[in-house]
Amino acid sequence: MNPLFQKFLVQRRMEYLTIDEELKILETSVGVRRFADAPDEVAVGKDVREAFPELFGMEEYLEAVIAGREDSVDLKGVARFSEPITPLYFDIHIMASASENDRRLIVFFEDVTEHMVMKQNLVQRSNQANLLLTTVESSMAYIDKIISSMADAMLVTTAQGNIKTVNPAALKLFGYDEKELIRQPIEIIFGASELWQRLNYDDRVKNVEVRCRSKNGHEIDVAFSCAVIYSDLEESENFIYIGRDISERKRMEAEIQKANENLTISVNNLESRNREITKLSELSHLLQGCRTLKEAYAVIGERVQPLFPKLIGGVFAVSDSKQVVETISTWGNPALNCNLLSTNSDNLLPSNTREVVDGLSQVLCRYMHPDSPPAEYYWVPMMTAEETIGLLYLSAPESGLLTEAKQHLAMTVAEHIGLALGNLKLRETLKNQSIKDPLTGLYNRRYMEDAVNR
């Protein structure tokens, strides 16, 4: 063999053999046996197919090459696995001899093990990469489904507060389209400065109630749980906000608080009403036990004031002549020091009850408030079946104290006092009629007997 040709084959890691038209081996290189499936069959005169079974069935192609109808025949990636750990891969290239008179075939064997192993490694890595990519895509799709199906609103922002990601629940809650929020500052929804300050000290913040704004300007109460997430790919940190609409809960809490306040007010009113009823009962019981007007006036002075502790008031008795008003009791104004008021006008005290009240209003208001008029006041006449025998006066230094409940209480107190005073006056009238002569006005025998007994 030509030494130059031999050197070329060695550099290419190639071996060869030649065969005749009957596929008998004519010549072999030194190392060709390592490519054979049966190395012992690689010998001059033996059928090449015994050593290389890959050539079975290729007789037609080999004949075409010998006849010159084909230039060559190639077999790529033939493998030998005699050593499982280090398999052998080679390519077979068959071509005709260059001499027209010499009808033989030259079979070249090129060792491509390194190339095939490298190719297999690349394919394996490619498959692993594709598998990893498929896994990542599946995971991303799974995460996207979870985010999309979340009932709570989710927003992801950069460290500067620009929105990167929103889920459908957030879009529905705040009324925006996705393109209207992406890359917008989160202040479009709520002021995040307080949350940012807390996240600077703690990577996780839970259930922070924030007042948010929807696209149409409505305010929404949202409880946010926030966390800082770090991205290795972007070498930065992001903020994730998970929020739940608590507007309905806040509304219900406000309603419950209002109901509790109203209930407390109602309970306090009931307790106050019960105390008033108790005091009113005591007043009525004590008035029924009085035998004279003097005793009744003392009870009135002691028991009426506690019924109206925050008000200025007084109880007044109208004389039989309707020209003098006697002060039974006053409270709340230490400047009051006189007991009798004269109307000095017959026109101010006619027999009609309504006109009596209207006539006394100006006189007694100046009497009860000599320095300045009250913010509000209220009059209740104390009446018997036939006439007005007195008045109950109430005033307040500021508006709102003379409530409707206090006015009803004043009417009830006036009825009790009027009934008691009327009975006492009637009792005194009957007593006087029984001890005095109606014609002369002199005491009679019954008075003498009572005096003798005393």
Contacts in CASP RR format, 6 or more apart in sequence:
PFRMAT RR
TARGET T0000
AUTHOR 0000-0000-0000
METHOD contacts of the structure
MODEL  1
MNPLFQKFLVQRRMEYLTIDEELKILETSVGVRRFADAPDEVAVGKDVRE
AFPELFGMEEYLEAVIAGREDSVDLKGVARFSEPITPLYFDIHIMASASE
NDRRLIVFFEDVTEHMVMKQNLVQRSNQANLLLTTVESSMAYIDKIISSM
ADAMLVTTAQGNIKTVNPAALKLFGYDEKELIRQPIEIIFGASELWQRLN
YDDRVKNVEVRCRSKNGHEIDVAFSCAVIYSDLEESENFIYIGRDISERK
RMEAEIQKANENLTISVNNLESRNREITKLSELSHLLQGCRTLKEAYAVI
GERVQPLFPKLIGGVFAVSDSKQVVETISTWGNPALNCNLLSTNSDNLLP
SNTREVVDGLSQVLCRYMHPDSPPAEYYWVPMMTAEETIGLLYLSAPESG
LLTEAKQHLAMTVAEHIGLALGNLKLRETLKNQSIKDPLTGLYNRRYMED
AVNR
1 29 0 8 1.000
6 29 0 8 1.000
8 14 0 8 1.000
9 15 0 8 1.000
9 16 0 8 1.000
9 29 0 8 1.000
9 108 0 8 1.000
12 110 0 8 1.000
13 110 0 8 1.000
13 111 0 8 1.000
14 108 0 8 1.000
14 109 0 8 1.000
14 110 0 8 1.000
14 111 0 8 1.000
15 28 0 8 1.000
15 29 0 8 1.000
15 30 0 8 1.000
15 31 0 8 1.000
15 32 0 8 1.000
15 34 0 8 1.000
15 35 0 8 1.000
15 108 0 8 1.000
15 109 0 8 1.000
16 28 0 8 1.000
16 29 0 8 1.000
16 32 0 8 1.000
16 106 0 8 1.000
16 107 0 8 1.000
16 108 0 8 1.000
16 109 0 8 1.000
17 25 0 8 1.000
17 26 0 8 1.000
17 27 0 8 1.000
17 28 0 8 1.000
17 29 0 8 1.000
17 32 0 8 1.000
17 42 0 8 1.000
17 48 0 8 1.000
17 106 0 8 1.000
17 107 0 8 1.000
18 25 0 8 1.000
18 26 0 8 1.000
18 27 0 8 1.000
18 28 0 8 1.000
18 97 0 8 1.000
18 104 0 8 1.000
18 105 0 8 1.000
18 106 0 8 1.000
18 107 0 8 1.000
19 25 0 8 1.000
19 26 0 8 1.000
19 48 0 8 1.000
19 104 0 8 1.000
19 105 0 8 1.000
19 107 0 8 1.000
20 26 0 8 1.000
20 103 0 8 1.000
20 104 0 8 1.000
20 105 0 8 1.000
21 63 0 8 1.000
21 66 0 8 1.000
21 103 0 8 1.000
21 104 0 8 1.000
22 47 0 8 1.000
23 47 0 8 1.000
23 48 0 8 1.000
23 49 0 8 1.000
23 55 0 8 1.000
23 59 0 8 1.000
23 62 0 8 1.000
24 45 0 8 1.000
24 46 0 8 1.000
24 47 0 8 1.000
24 48 0 8 1.000
25 42 0 8 1.000
25 43 0 8 1.000
25 44 0 8 1.000
25 45 0 8 1.000
25 46 0 8 1.000
25 47 0 8 1.000
25 48 0 8 1.000
25 51 0 8 1.000
26 44 0 8 1.000
26 45 0 8 1.000
26 104 0 8 1.000
27 44 0 8 1.000
28 42 0 8 1.000
28 43 0 8 1.000
28 44 0 8 1.000
32 42 0 8 1.000
32 109 0 8 1.000
33 39 0 8 1.000
33 42 0 8 1.000
34 88 0 8 1.000
35 52 0 8 1.000
35 80 0 8 1.000
35 88 0 8 1.000
35 90 0 8 1.000
35 109 0 8 1.000
35 111 0 8 1.000
36 42 0 8 1.000
36 51 0 8 1.000
36 52 0 8 1.000
37 51 0 8 1.000
37 52 0 8 1.000
37 53 0 8 1.000
37 80 0 8 1.000
38 50 0 8 1.000
38 51 0 8 1.000
39 51 0 8 1.000
41 47 0 8 1.000
41 50 0 8 1.000
41 51 0 8 1.000
42 51 0 8 1.000
48 55 0 8 1.000
48 107 0 8 1.000
49 55 0 8 1.000
49 56 0 8 1.000
52 92 0 8 1.000
52 107 0 8 1.000
54 75 0 8 1.000
54 78 0 8 1.000
54 92 0 8 1.000
55 62 0 8 1.000
58 73 0 8 1.000
61 70 0 8 1.000
61 73 0 8 1.000
62 73 0 8 1.000
62 94 0 8 1.000
62 105 0 8 1.000
64 70 0 8 1.000
65 71 0 8 1.000
65 72 0 8 1.000
65 73 0 8 1.000
65 94 0 8 1.000
65 95 0 8 1.000
65 96 0 8 1.000
65 105 0 8 1.000
66 96 0 8 1.000
66 103 0 8 1.000
66 104 0 8 1.000
66 105 0 8 1.000
68 96 0 8 1.000
71 95 0 8 1.000
72 93 0 8 1.000
72 94 0 8 1.000
72 95 0 8 1.000
73 93 0 8 1.000
73 94 0 8 1.000
73 95 0 8 1.000
74 91 0 8 1.000
74 92 0 8 1.000
74 93 0 8 1.000
74 94 0 8 1.000
75 91 0 8 1.000
75 92 0 8 1.000
76 91 0 8 1.000
77 89 0 8 1.000
77 90 0 8 1.000
77 91 0 8 1.000
77 112 0 8 1.000
77 116 0 8 1.000
78 89 0 8 1.000
78 90 0 8 1.000
78 91 0 8 1.000
78 92 0 8 1.000
79 87 0 8 1.000
79 88 0 8 1.000
79 89 0 8 1.000
79 116 0 8 1.000
80 87 0 8 1.000
80 88 0 8 1.000
80 89 0 8 1.000
80 90 0 8 1.000
81 87 0 8 1.000
81 88 0 8 1.000
82 88 0 8 1.000
86 113 0 8 1.000
87 113 0 8 1.000
88 111 0 8 1.000
88 113 0 8 1.000
89 111 0 8 1.000
89 112 0 8 1.000
89 113 0 8 1.000
89 115 0 8 1.000
89 116 0 8 1.000
89 117 0 8 1.000
90 109 0 8 1.000
90 110 0 8 1.000
90 111 0 8 1.000
90 112 0 8 1.000
90 113 0 8 1.000
91 109 0 8 1.000
91 110 0 8 1.000
91 112 0 8 1.000
92 107 0 8 1.000
92 108 0 8 1.000
92 109 0 8 1.000
93 107 0 8 1.000
93 108 0 8 1.000
93 110 0 8 1.000
94 105 0 8 1.000
94 106 0 8 1.000
94 107 0 8 1.000
94 108 0 8 1.000
95 105 0 8 1.000
95 106 0 8 1.000
95 108 0 8 1.000
96 103 0 8 1.000
96 104 0 8 1.000
96 105 0 8 1.000
96 106 0 8 1.000
97 103 0 8 1.000
97 104 0 8 1.000
97 105 0 8 1.000
97 106 0 8 1.000
147 154 0 8 1.000
147 167 0 8 1.000
148 167 0 8 1.000
148 168 0 8 1.000
150 167 0 8 1.000
150 169 0 8 1.000
151 169 0 8 1.000
152 169 0 8 1.000
152 242 0 8 1.000
152 243 0 8 1.000
152 244 0 8 1.000
153 166 0 8 1.000
153 167 0 8 1.000
153 169 0 8 1.000
153 170 0 8 1.000
153 173 0 8 1.000
153 174 0 8 1.000
153 222 0 8 1.000
153 241 0 8 1.000
153 242 0 8 1.000
153 243 0 8 1.000
153 244 0 8 1.000
153 245 0 8 1.000
154 165 0 8 1.000
154 166 0 8 1.000
154 167 0 8 1.000
154 169 0 8 1.000
154 170 0 8 1.000
154 240 0 8 1.000
154 241 0 8 1.000
154 242 0 8 1.000
154 243 0 8 1.000
155 163 0 8 1.000
155 165 0 8 1.000
155 166 0 8 1.000
155 170 0 8 1.000
155 181 0 8 1.000
155 186 0 8 1.000
155 189 0 8 1.000
155 240 0 8 1.000
155 241 0 8 1.000
156 163 0 8 1.000
156 164 0 8 1.000
156 165 0 8 1.000
156 166 0 8 1.000
156 229 0 8 1.000
156 238 0 8 1.000
156 239 0 8 1.000
156 240 0 8 1.000
156 241 0 8 1.000
157 163 0 8 1.000
157 164 0 8 1.000
157 186 0 8 1.000
157 192 0 8 1.000
157 238 0 8 1.000
157 239 0 8 1.000
157 241 0 8 1.000
158 164 0 8 1.000
158 236 0 8 1.000
158 238 0 8 1.000
158 239 0 8 1.000
159 236 0 8 1.000
159 237 0 8 1.000
159 238 0 8 1.000
159 239 0 8 1.000
161 185 0 8 1.000
161 186 0 8 1.000
161 192 0 8 1.000
161 239 0 8 1.000
162 183 0 8 1.000
162 184 0 8 1.000
162 185 0 8 1.000
162 186 0 8 1.000
163 181 0 8 1.000
163 182 0 8 1.000
163 183 0 8 1.000
163 184 0 8 1.000
163 185 0 8 1.000
163 186 0 8 1.000
163 188 0 8 1.000
164 182 0 8 1.000
164 183 0 8 1.000
164 238 0 8 1.000
166 176 0 8 1.000
166 178 0 8 1.000
166 181 0 8 1.000
166 182 0 8 1.000
170 181 0 8 1.000
171 177 0 8 1.000
171 178 0 8 1.000
171 181 0 8 1.000
173 214 0 8 1.000
173 220 0 8 1.000
173 222 0 8 1.000
173 245 0 8 1.000
174 181 0 8 1.000
174 189 0 8 1.000
174 212 0 8 1.000
174 213 0 8 1.000
174 214 0 8 1.000
174 215 0 8 1.000
174 220 0 8 1.000
175 214 0 8 1.000
175 215 0 8 1.000
175 216 0 8 1.000
176 215 0 8 1.000
180 215 0 8 1.000
181 188 0 8 1.000
181 189 0 8 1.000
186 192 0 8 1.000
186 241 0 8 1.000
188 213 0 8 1.000
189 212 0 8 1.000
189 213 0 8 1.000
190 210 0 8 1.000
190 211 0 8 1.000
190 212 0 8 1.000
190 213 0 8 1.000
190 222 0 8 1.000
191 210 0 8 1.000
194 208 0 8 1.000
195 205 0 8 1.000
195 208 0 8 1.000
195 210 0 8 1.000
195 224 0 8 1.000
195 226 0 8 1.000
195 241 0 8 1.000
196 239 0 8 1.000
198 205 0 8 1.000
198 208 0 8 1.000
198 226 0 8 1.000
199 205 0 8 1.000
199 226 0 8 1.000
199 227 0 8 1.000
199 228 0 8 1.000
199 239 0 8 1.000
203 227 0 8 1.000
203 228 0 8 1.000
204 225 0 8 1.000
204 226 0 8 1.000
204 227 0 8 1.000
204 228 0 8 1.000
205 224 0 8 1.000
205 225 0 8 1.000
205 226 0 8 1.000
205 227 0 8 1.000
206 225 0 8 1.000
207 223 0 8 1.000
207 224 0 8 1.000
207 225 0 8 1.000
208 223 0 8 1.000
208 224 0 8 1.000
208 225 0 8 1.000
208 226 0 8 1.000
209 221 0 8 1.000
209 222 0 8 1.000
209 223 0 8 1.000
209 224 0 8 1.000
209 246 0 8 1.000
210 221 0 8 1.000
210 222 0 8 1.000
210 223 0 8 1.000
210 224 0 8 1.000
211 219 0 8 1.000
211 220 0 8 1.000
211 221 0 8 1.000
212 219 0 8 1.000
212 220 0 8 1.000
212 221 0 8 1.000
212 222 0 8 1.000
213 219 0 8 1.000
213 220 0 8 1.000
214 220 0 8 1.000
220 245 0 8 1.000
220 247 0 8 1.000
221 245 0 8 1.000
221 246 0 8 1.000
221 247 0 8 1.000
221 249 0 8 1.000
221 250 0 8 1.000
222 243 0 8 1.000
222 244 0 8 1.000
222 245 0 8 1.000
222 246 0 8 1.000
222 247 0 8 1.000
223 243 0 8 1.000
223 244 0 8 1.000
223 246 0 8 1.000
224 241 0 8 1.000
224 242 0 8 1.000
224 243 0 8 1.000
225 241 0 8 1.000
225 242 0 8 1.000
225 243 0 8 1.000
226 239 0 8 1.000
226 240 0 8 1.000
226 241 0 8 1.000
226 242 0 8 1.000
227 239 0 8 1.000
227 240 0 8 1.000
228 237 0 8 1.000
228 238 0 8 1.000
228 239 0 8 1.000
229 237 0 8 1.000
229 238 0 8 1.000
229 239 0 8 1.000
229 240 0 8 1.000
230 236 0 8 1.000
230 237 0 8 1.000
230 238 0 8 1.000
231 237 0 8 1.000
231 238 0 8 1.000
269 405 0 8 1.000
273 405 0 8 1.000
276 307 0 8 1.000
276 409 0 8 1.000
279 303 0 8 1.000
279 306 0 8 1.000
279 307 0 8 1.000
280 307 0 8 1.000
280 409 0 8 1.000
280 412 0 8 1.000
280 413 0 8 1.000
280 416 0 8 1.000
282 303 0 8 1.000
283 299 0 8 1.000
283 300 0 8 1.000
283 303 0 8 1.000
283 304 0 8 1.000
283 307 0 8 1.000
283 413 0 8 1.000
283 416 0 8 1.000
283 417 0 8 1.000
284 416 0 8 1.000
284 420 0 8 1.000
286 299 0 8 1.000
286 303 0 8 1.000
287 296 0 8 1.000
287 299 0 8 1.000
287 300 0 8 1.000
287 416 0 8 1.000
287 417 0 8 1.000
287 420 0 8 1.000
288 420 0 8 1.000
289 295 0 8 1.000
290 296 0 8 1.000
290 299 0 8 1.000
290 420 0 8 1.000
290 424 0 8 1.000
291 424 0 8 1.000
291 427 0 8 1.000
292 424 0 8 1.000
292 428 0 8 1.000
293 421 0 8 1.000
293 424 0 8 1.000
293 425 0 8 1.000
293 428 0 8 1.000
296 420 0 8 1.000
296 421 0 8 1.000
296 424 0 8 1.000
297 317 0 8 1.000
297 328 0 8 1.000
297 329 0 8 1.000
300 315 0 8 1.000
300 328 0 8 1.000
300 329 0 8 1.000
300 417 0 8 1.000
301 315 0 8 1.000
301 328 0 8 1.000
301 329 0 8 1.000
304 314 0 8 1.000
304 315 0 8 1.000
304 329 0 8 1.000
304 331 0 8 1.000
304 392 0 8 1.000
304 413 0 8 1.000
304 417 0 8 1.000
305 329 0 8 1.000
305 331 0 8 1.000
307 409 0 8 1.000
307 413 0 8 1.000
308 331 0 8 1.000
308 394 0 8 1.000
308 406 0 8 1.000
308 409 0 8 1.000
308 410 0 8 1.000
310 396 0 8 1.000
310 401 0 8 1.000
311 332 0 8 1.000
311 394 0 8 1.000
311 395 0 8 1.000
311 396 0 8 1.000
311 401 0 8 1.000
311 402 0 8 1.000
311 406 0 8 1.000
312 331 0 8 1.000
312 332 0 8 1.000
312 333 0 8 1.000
312 368 0 8 1.000
312 369 0 8 1.000
312 374 0 8 1.000
312 394 0 8 1.000
312 395 0 8 1.000
312 396 0 8 1.000
312 397 0 8 1.000
313 330 0 8 1.000
313 331 0 8 1.000
313 332 0 8 1.000
313 333 0 8 1.000
313 368 0 8 1.000
313 392 0 8 1.000
313 393 0 8 1.000
313 394 0 8 1.000
313 395 0 8 1.000
314 327 0 8 1.000
314 328 0 8 1.000
314 329 0 8 1.000
314 330 0 8 1.000
314 331 0 8 1.000
314 368 0 8 1.000
314 392 0 8 1.000
314 393 0 8 1.000
314 394 0 8 1.000
315 327 0 8 1.000
315 328 0 8 1.000
315 329 0 8 1.000
315 330 0 8 1.000
315 382 0 8 1.000
315 390 0 8 1.000
315 391 0 8 1.000
315 392 0 8 1.000
315 393 0 8 1.000
315 417 0 8 1.000
316 325 0 8 1.000
316 326 0 8 1.000
316 327 0 8 1.000
316 328 0 8 1.000
316 341 0 8 1.000
316 360 0 8 1.000
316 364 0 8 1.000
316 390 0 8 1.000
316 391 0 8 1.000
316 392 0 8 1.000
316 393 0 8 1.000
317 325 0 8 1.000
317 326 0 8 1.000
317 328 0 8 1.000
317 389 0 8 1.000
317 390 0 8 1.000
317 421 0 8 1.000
318 324 0 8 1.000
318 325 0 8 1.000
318 326 0 8 1.000
318 349 0 8 1.000
318 356 0 8 1.000
318 388 0 8 1.000
318 389 0 8 1.000
318 390 0 8 1.000
318 391 0 8 1.000
319 325 0 8 1.000
319 326 0 8 1.000
322 343 0 8 1.000
322 349 0 8 1.000
322 350 0 8 1.000
322 351 0 8 1.000
322 356 0 8 1.000
323 342 0 8 1.000
323 343 0 8 1.000
323 344 0 8 1.000
323 346 0 8 1.000
323 349 0 8 1.000
324 340 0 8 1.000
324 341 0 8 1.000
324 342 0 8 1.000
324 343 0 8 1.000
325 340 0 8 1.000
325 341 0 8 1.000
325 342 0 8 1.000
325 343 0 8 1.000
325 360 0 8 1.000
325 363 0 8 1.000
325 364 0 8 1.000
325 390 0 8 1.000
325 391 0 8 1.000
326 339 0 8 1.000
326 340 0 8 1.000
326 341 0 8 1.000
327 336 0 8 1.000
327 338 0 8 1.000
327 339 0 8 1.000
327 340 0 8 1.000
327 341 0 8 1.000
330 336 0 8 1.000
330 368 0 8 1.000
333 368 0 8 1.000
333 369 0 8 1.000
335 370 0 8 1.000
335 371 0 8 1.000
336 367 0 8 1.000
336 368 0 8 1.000
338 367 0 8 1.000
341 363 0 8 1.000
341 364 0 8 1.000
341 367 0 8 1.000
343 349 0 8 1.000
343 359 0 8 1.000
343 360 0 8 1.000
343 363 0 8 1.000
348 359 0 8 1.000
348 360 0 8 1.000
348 363 0 8 1.000
349 356 0 8 1.000
349 359 0 8 1.000
349 360 0 8 1.000
350 356 0 8 1.000
351 387 0 8 1.000
353 381 0 8 1.000
353 383 0 8 1.000
353 387 0 8 1.000
353 388 0 8 1.000
356 381 0 8 1.000
356 388 0 8 1.000
357 379 0 8 1.000
357 381 0 8 1.000
357 388 0 8 1.000
357 391 0 8 1.000
360 379 0 8 1.000
360 391 0 8 1.000
361 379 0 8 1.000
364 391 0 8 1.000
364 393 0 8 1.000
365 373 0 8 1.000
365 374 0 8 1.000
365 377 0 8 1.000
365 395 0 8 1.000
368 374 0 8 1.000
368 393 0 8 1.000
368 395 0 8 1.000
369 395 0 8 1.000
374 395 0 8 1.000
374 396 0 8 1.000
374 397 0 8 1.000
375 395 0 8 1.000
375 396 0 8 1.000
375 397 0 8 1.000
375 398 0 8 1.000
375 399 0 8 1.000
376 395 0 8 1.000
376 396 0 8 1.000
376 399 0 8 1.000
376 400 0 8 1.000
376 401 0 8 1.000
376 402 0 8 1.000
377 393 0 8 1.000
377 394 0 8 1.000
377 395 0 8 1.000
377 396 0 8 1.000
377 402 0 8 1.000
378 393 0 8 1.000
378 394 0 8 1.000
378 395 0 8 1.000
378 402 0 8 1.000
378 406 0 8 1.000
378 407 0 8 1.000
378 410 0 8 1.000
379 391 0 8 1.000
379 392 0 8 1.000
379 393 0 8 1.000
380 391 0 8 1.000
380 392 0 8 1.000
380 394 0 8 1.000
380 410 0 8 1.000
380 411 0 8 1.000
380 413 0 8 1.000
380 414 0 8 1.000
381 388 0 8 1.000
381 390 0 8 1.000
381 391 0 8 1.000
381 392 0 8 1.000
381 414 0 8 1.000
382 388 0 8 1.000
382 389 0 8 1.000
382 390 0 8 1.000
382 391 0 8 1.000
382 392 0 8 1.000
382 414 0 8 1.000
382 415 0 8 1.000
382 417 0 8 1.000
382 418 0 8 1.000
382 421 0 8 1.000
383 389 0 8 1.000
383 390 0 8 1.000
383 418 0 8 1.000
384 418 0 8 1.000
384 419 0 8 1.000
384 422 0 8 1.000
384 425 0 8 1.000
389 418 0 8 1.000
389 421 0 8 1.000
389 422 0 8 1.000
389 425 0 8 1.000
390 418 0 8 1.000
390 421 0 8 1.000
391 414 0 8 1.000
392 410 0 8 1.000
392 413 0 8 1.000
392 414 0 8 1.000
392 417 0 8 1.000
394 402 0 8 1.000
394 406 0 8 1.000
394 410 0 8 1.000
395 402 0 8 1.000
396 402 0 8 1.000
434 446 0 8 1.000
435 443 0 8 1.000
435 444 0 8 1.000
435 446 0 8 1.000
435 447 0 8 1.000
435 450 0 8 1.000
436 442 0 8 1.000
436 443 0 8 1.000
436 444 0 8 1.000
436 447 0 8 1.000
437 443 0 8 1.000
437 444 0 8 1.000
END
